[in-house]
Amino acid sequence: MVPVTSPEEILLSDARKQLSRELQSLCGKGNLDEAFAAWLLPATDIEFRLREVAQAAAEHTGGQRTYRDVAILGFTAAAGILEDSQREALQFGLEWVSGRAPLIDGQPMDFCTDPVGLLGISLGARLASDVAVKAKVNEWLDSVINQSFQSRLDDWQKCLLCAVKQQENSNVMFLPTGSQSADVRVALRSKGMLPDALDSNYQDYIDTLSLVKRNCGADVPPIRAALRLAALDSIQQMAPAISLFCPSIEDVCRILARVPAALRRWTWEERARTRGGEPRKWHIDNEYHVQNLLYLLLAPVFPDLTDEDYTPSVGQMHPRADLGILCLRLIIEVKFMRSNDSPQDMIEQIAADSGLYLVENSSYSQIIAFIWDDSRRSEQHDLLRAGLRQLRGVVDAVIVSRPGSMTT
């Protein structure tokens, strides 16, 4: 069986995949859009080529140089990967761009209607070493943005202009607050480009999710796709892993899957942490210790959590489930996989447990298998998990390796 997933989660997952596909098309383009996306989404699996884009921009001099080259170098500097030779090119570029007039014969120049370009330039100016150049660029940006706000820009683009003003430490212009630009505000706040507004942050999260679900399947321009994906990442990081109001089987799976993260602070001391104290090591040596760990995690969330709960007898057998959550009709069955245990052993044991627990008149209908791999055979985990999930009644399987800090 596969884990139960809500339609909303499926929809958001599909939206993420679609946005990622849209951004894949930027890889290797060598343009400003790719540089912006690479800066905005540093932890993504998408293989943006920011170093190559920056090198090409740095090589453009004289008549080849455009404001986009300066913006690319600004995003690269903000990403922390600007090389020394490129830093010099950024300095020259900032001096050059700050001398350009916003209007020629009464017509606005291209950069006046390119908020992404202006944001890259402002980031470059913020990181410039020359105070005089920084001041000159900020003065130039003020004049350009005043002109830009008079142009026919969408609200989401004006949000980017407000982010530029924020980098200058100037008075932020009126920030559009419509629901259609909520994703842009969330993305920019996640990068520190806009000030936090506690009274509107939560509404922006709701509006962003609504916007993503409503537009799932629609074509999204690359820049907006990058902003929307960054907003989703930010919401996912800031939102709690589970709903405490009405926790579900999916929430139990999430809690158990986060056990490795919790073990980062597991007590395993080589020397005492306090004067006169003794070093402590919280050993996990058997299945009962693992059960205790999971009970500690789950009991505050599920008041009806039971341990060593007898299920209906099967002939002469009197099965006992390790942990049970009655409100979800769910069993968490714990196994301790030692070095002399094989993955096949785990599958056989869980299969036998499933046959004994999920009989007629049982209080339980589904199982999550939780396996503590004391031998750290991580290369076996995917296949083992897939095998366990094929078993009748097994809604999911979580396999956690013994942490490397737990030395023998």
C-alpha positions in Angstrom: 0.0 0.0 0.0 1.1 3.6 -0.5 0.8 6.4 2.1 -2.5 8.2 2.1 -2.1 11.6 0.7 -4.7 14.4 0.6 -5.8 15.8 -2.7 -4.4 19.2 -1.6 -0.9 17.7 -1.0 -1.0 16.0 -4.4 -2.0 19.3 -6.1 0.8 21.2 -4.4 3.3 18.5 -5.2 2.2 18.6 -8.9 2.5 22.4 -8.8 6.1 22.2 -7.5 7.0 19.7 -10.2 5.5 22.0 -12.8 7.4 25.0 -11.5 10.6 23.0 -11.4 10.1 21.9 -15.0 9.6 25.5 -16.0 12.8 26.5 -14.3 14.8 23.7 -15.9 14.4 25.6 -19.2 16.5 28.4 -17.8 19.6 26.1 -17.2 22.3 27.1 -19.7 20.5 30.2 -21.0 23.2 32.4 -19.6 20.8 35.3 -19.0 19.6 37.5 -16.2 16.6 35.2 -15.5 18.9 32.3 -14.8 21.1 34.4 -12.5 18.0 35.6 -10.6 16.6 32.1 -10.2 20.0 30.8 -9.1 20.3 33.5 -6.4 16.7 33.1 -5.2 16.8 29.2 -5.1 20.3 28.3 -3.8 19.2 24.9 -2.4 17.3 23.7 -5.4 18.2 20.5 -7.3 18.0 22.5 -10.6 21.5 22.9 -12.0 21.7 26.6 -12.7 25.1 27.7 -14.1 25.5 30.9 -12.2 29.3 30.9 -12.3 29.3 30.5 -16.1 26.7 33.2 -16.5 28.7 35.6 -14.2 31.9 34.9 -16.2 30.3 35.8 -19.5 28.8 39.0 -18.0 32.2 40.0 -16.6 33.8 39.6 -20.0 31.4 42.1 -21.6 33.0 45.5 -21.7 32.5 48.7 -23.6 29.7 48.6 -26.1 29.0 44.9 -25.2 28.1 45.7 -21.6 24.4 46.1 -20.7 22.6 46.8 -17.4 21.7 43.1 -17.4 25.4 42.2 -17.1 25.7 44.4 -14.0 22.6 42.8 -12.5 23.9 39.3 -13.1 27.2 40.2 -11.3 25.1 41.7 -8.5 23.1 38.4 -8.0 26.3 36.5 -8.2 27.9 38.7 -5.5 24.8 38.2 -3.3 25.1 34.4 -3.8 28.6 34.6 -2.4 30.4 33.1 -5.4 31.8 36.2 -7.2 35.5 35.9 -8.1 38.0 38.7 -7.7 38.2 39.5 -11.4 34.4 39.6 -11.6 34.3 41.8 -8.5 36.3 44.4 -10.5 33.9 44.1 -13.4 31.0 44.7 -11.0 32.6 47.8 -9.7 33.2 49.2 -13.2 29.6 48.2 -14.2 28.1 49.9 -11.2 29.9 53.2 -12.1 28.8 52.8 -15.7 25.2 52.1 -15.1 24.8 54.9 -12.5 25.6 57.4 -15.3 22.8 56.3 -17.5 19.7 58.5 -17.9 16.3 56.9 -17.1 14.8 58.8 -20.1 16.0 59.4 -23.6 13.8 61.8 -25.7 11.1 61.4 -23.1 11.0 57.6 -23.4 12.0 55.3 -20.4 15.0 53.1 -20.9 14.6 49.3 -20.8 15.9 49.0 -17.2 13.1 51.2 -16.0 10.6 48.4 -16.7 12.9 45.6 -15.5 12.5 45.2 -11.8 14.6 42.0 -11.7 17.5 43.9 -13.3 17.2 46.8 -10.9 17.1 44.3 -7.9 20.4 42.7 -9.1 22.0 46.1 -9.5 20.9 47.1 -6.0 22.3 43.9 -4.5 25.6 44.6 -6.3 25.7 48.1 -4.9 24.9 46.9 -1.4 28.0 44.7 -1.5 30.2 47.2 -3.3 33.4 48.1 -1.4 33.6 51.7 -2.7 31.3 53.9 -0.6 31.2 56.6 -3.2 30.0 54.2 -5.9 27.4 52.7 -3.6 26.0 56.2 -2.9 26.0 57.1 -6.6 24.2 53.9 -7.5 21.6 54.4 -4.8 20.9 57.9 -6.0 20.5 56.6 -9.5 18.2 53.9 -8.4 16.0 56.4 -6.7 15.5 58.3 -9.9 14.9 55.2 -11.9 12.4 53.7 -9.5 10.4 56.9 -9.4 10.1 56.6 -13.1 9.4 52.9 -13.0 6.5 53.3 -10.7 4.8 55.5 -13.3 5.1 52.7 -15.8 2.4 50.1 -16.4 3.9 47.4 -14.3 2.0 44.6 -12.7 1.7 44.6 -8.9 4.1 41.6 -8.5 6.8 43.7 -10.4 6.1 46.6 -8.1 6.8 44.3 -5.2 10.3 43.8 -6.6 10.8 47.5 -6.9 9.8 47.9 -3.2 12.5 45.3 -2.5 15.0 47.5 -4.3 14.1 50.5 -2.1 14.5 48.3 0.9 18.1 47.5 0.0 18.8 51.2 -0.2 17.4 51.8 3.3 15.1 54.3 1.7 11.5 54.9 2.4 9.7 51.9 1.0 7.1 52.9 -1.5 3.5 51.6 -1.3 3.8 47.8 -1.3 1.0 46.2 -3.3 -1.0 43.9 -1.0 -3.3 42.1 -3.5 -3.7 38.4 -3.3 -2.4 38.0 -6.8 1.1 39.1 -5.7 1.2 37.2 -2.4 3.7 34.6 -3.6 6.2 37.4 -4.6 6.0 39.0 -1.2 6.5 35.7 0.6 9.5 34.9 -1.6 11.1 38.3 -1.1 10.6 38.2 2.7 12.2 34.8 2.8 15.4 36.4 1.3 15.2 39.4 3.7 14.2 41.7 0.8 11.1 43.0 2.4 10.3 43.7 6.1 8.3 41.2 8.0 4.7 42.2 8.6 3.2 39.8 11.1 -0.4 41.0 10.5 -0.2 40.2 6.8 2.4 37.3 6.6 -0.2 34.7 7.5 -2.7 36.0 4.9 0.0 36.0 2.3 0.8 32.3 3.0 -2.9 31.4 2.6 -3.2 33.5 -0.6 0.0 32.0 -2.0 -1.3 28.4 -1.5 -4.6 29.4 -3.1 -2.8 31.0 -6.0 -0.7 28.0 -6.6 -3.6 25.6 -6.5 -5.8 27.8 -8.7 -3.1 28.2 -11.3 -1.8 24.6 -11.3 -1.3 23.5 -14.9 -1.2 27.1 -16.2 2.0 28.4 -17.9 4.0 30.6 -15.6 6.9 32.8 -16.8 10.3 31.7 -15.5 10.8 34.7 -13.2 7.3 34.2 -11.6 7.9 30.5 -11.4 11.1 31.1 -9.5 9.4 33.4 -7.1 6.5 31.0 -6.6 8.7 28.0 -5.9 10.7 30.1 -3.4 7.5 31.1 -1.7 6.4 27.4 -1.5 9.8 26.5 0.0 9.5 29.2 2.6 6.0 28.2 3.6 7.0 24.6 3.9 10.0 25.5 6.1 8.0 27.8 8.4 4.9 25.7 8.7 4.7 23.0 11.4 5.2 19.5 10.1 1.8 18.3 11.3 -1.6 19.6 12.2 -2.0 19.5 16.0 -5.7 20.2 15.6 -6.6 17.0 13.8 -3.4 14.9 13.3 -3.7 12.2 10.6 -1.8 9.0 9.6 0.2 11.2 7.2 1.2 13.4 10.1 2.4 10.3 12.0 4.5 9.4 9.0 6.0 12.9 9.0 6.9 12.8 12.7 8.6 9.4 12.3 10.4 10.5 9.1 11.8 13.5 11.1 13.4 11.2 13.8 16.9 11.5 12.2 16.7 15.3 12.5 15.7 15.0 16.2 18.7 12.7 16.8 21.1 15.5 16.0 20.7 16.6 19.7 20.7 13.1 21.1 22.8 12.9 24.2 26.1 11.1 23.5 28.9 12.8 25.5 32.6 12.0 25.4 33.1 14.3 28.3 30.9 15.9 30.9 29.1 19.1 29.9 28.9 20.5 33.4 31.4 20.9 36.2 31.4 17.9 38.5 29.1 15.9 36.2 29.6 12.7 34.3 29.5 12.2 30.6 26.1 10.7 29.5 25.3 8.4 26.6 21.8 7.5 25.8 22.2 4.1 24.3 19.7 2.6 22.0 20.5 -1.1 22.2 17.2 -2.9 21.4 13.7 -2.7 20.1 12.4 -1.6 23.5 14.6 1.4 23.5 13.3 2.4 20.1 9.7 2.0 21.3 10.5 4.3 24.2 11.9 6.9 21.9 8.8 6.8 19.7 6.5 6.8 22.7 8.2 10.0 23.9 7.6 11.6 20.5 4.0 10.5 19.9 2.4 10.6 23.4 2.1 14.4 23.6 0.2 14.5 20.3 -1.9 11.4 20.7 -3.5 11.0 24.2 -4.9 7.5 23.2 -1.4 6.2 22.3 -1.0 2.6 23.7 2.0 0.4 24.1 2.2 -3.4 24.1 -1.5 -3.5 23.2 -3.1 -6.9 22.8 -5.0 -7.5 19.6 -7.6 -10.2 19.1 -6.3 -13.7 19.6 -5.5 -15.9 16.6 -5.9 -19.5 17.7 -3.3 -20.0 20.4 -1.5 -16.8 19.4 -2.0 -13.7 21.6 -0.5 -10.9 19.5 0.8 -7.6 21.0 1.2 -4.5 19.0 4.2 -2.3 19.9 2.5 1.0 19.7 -1.1 1.8 18.8 -3.1 5.0 18.0 -6.7 4.0 18.5 -8.2 7.2 17.0 -6.4 6.4 13.7 -6.8 2.6 14.0 -3.0 2.6 13.4 -0.2 0.4 14.7 3.4 1.4 14.7 5.4 -1.8 14.6 9.1 -1.4 15.6 12.0 -3.6 14.5 15.6 -3.4 15.5 17.8 -4.5 12.5 21.1 -5.8 13.8 24.2 -6.5 11.6 23.2 -10.2 11.4 19.6 -9.4 10.4 18.8 -9.2 6.7 16.2 -6.9 5.0 14.4 -10.1 4.1 14.1 -10.9 7.8 12.4 -7.5 8.4 9.9 -8.0 5.6 9.1 -11.5 6.8 8.5 -10.3 10.4 6.3 -7.3 9.4 4.4 -9.6 7.0 3.7 -12.0 9.9 2.7 -9.2 12.2 0.3 -7.8 9.6 -1.4 -11.1 9.4 -1.8 -11.4 13.1 -2.8 -7.8 13.9 -5.2 -6.9 11.1 -7.8 -9.6 11.7 -11.6 -9.4 11.9 -12.8 -7.4 15.0 -9.3 -5.8 15.5 -9.3 -2.2 16.7 -6.6 -1.5 14.0 -6.7 -1.5 10.2 -3.3 -0.1 9.2 0.4 -0.4 10.1 3.5 1.9 9.9 6.7 -0.1 10.0 9.5 1.6 11.9 12.9 0.0 11.5 16.0 1.0 13.4 19.0 0.0 11.3 21.7 -0.5 13.9 24.2 -1.5 11.1 23.6 1.6 8.9 23.0 -0.2 5.6 21.5 2.9 4.0 22.0 1.4 0.5 19.4 -1.2 1.4 16.7 1.2 2.6 14.9 2.1 -0.6 14.3 -1.4 -1.6 13.4 -2.5 1.9 10.9 0.3 2.2 9.4 -0.4 -1.2 9.0 -4.1 -0.2 7.4 -3.3 3.2 4.9 -1.0 1.5 3.7 -3.8 -0.7 2.4 -5.8 2.3 -1.2 -5.8 3.2 -2.2 -3.1 5.6 1.3 -1.4 5.6 0.6 2.2 4.9 4.2 3.3 5.1 7.6 2.3 6.3 10.3 4.5 8.0 13.9 3.3 8.3 16.3 5.2 10.5 20.0 4.4 10.7 21.9 4.5 14.0 23.5 8.0 14.1 27.2 8.2 13.4 27.8 10.0 16.7 26.7 6.8 18.5 30.0 5.1 18.5 30.4 1.7 20.0 
